[in-house]
Amino acid sequence: SESTRLLDVYLFLFEDFLLITKIKRNKKKHGGSDTGLIPVSPSLTSELQSFIKEGGVCVVLDQPIPLDRMTLKNVDPI
């Protein structure tokens, strides 16, 4: 939030916290591992599903945010 640089993030909403992650692409595959066998949740977007199947991961950016400490507000689009 302090940087002017834009960053694509994925938000994962759980029952009691919100997790903010960014994508990390693996430049080389791990030797002998078959990433096609990794279970991928059908609730993820097709883009994120294919990314994970290709060996990518989501890296947590900060501490999870407890939902009881959050306030949600509607804002006008910029």
N, C-alpha and C positions, 0 to 999 in steps of 0.2 A: 504493500500500500504506500510505502514511502518512495518507491521508484517511479519514474515516468515511463519505464519500459513496460510494454504489454507482455503478458505471460498467459498462455493457455493453461487452464487448470481443470481438473475434474473434482467434483464434490461428491462425497459419499455420505449420505444421510442414514444414520443408524437410529435405533430407538432412543438413545440417550446422548448422542454426540454427533457432531459434524466433522468430517475429515476432509482437509484440503490437500490435494496431491497435484503433482505435475508429472508429465511423461518423461521417461528416460529410455532412450533407444539403445539397445545393445548393438554394438558395432560388429561383434562376432558371436556366433552361436557357441554354446557350451559343447564341448566334445562329447558326442554320443548321445546327448539328450534329445528326446523327441518332444518338441513343444506342442505337437498336435494332440498329445495325450493330456495336456493340462486342462482341467475342467474350467469352463468359462460360463459365468452366470448369464442366462438369457435376458435378464433385465438390463444388461449393459448395452450401450449403443453398438451398432454393427461395426462402426469405426474402431471403438475401443476393444471389441471382441477380436477383430482381426489383428490389431496391434499387439495384444497379449499373446495370441497364437504365434506371432512372428518372433516372440522372445522379448518383447518390451515389458517394462514394469512401470508402475506408478509409485513415485517417491513422495513421502509425506513432507509437506513444506513447513509445518509448524505443529504445535501441540493440538490435539483434538479439542474442539470447542464444545463444552457441555451445553446441551439445549436449554437447561434451566438458567443459564447465564446469558442467553441470547434474546434479542428483541428484533422481530422482523417488521420491516416497514416497506410499504410500496413507494417507489420513486418513479418520477417521470423519466422516460428515455431521453438520453442526451442527444 
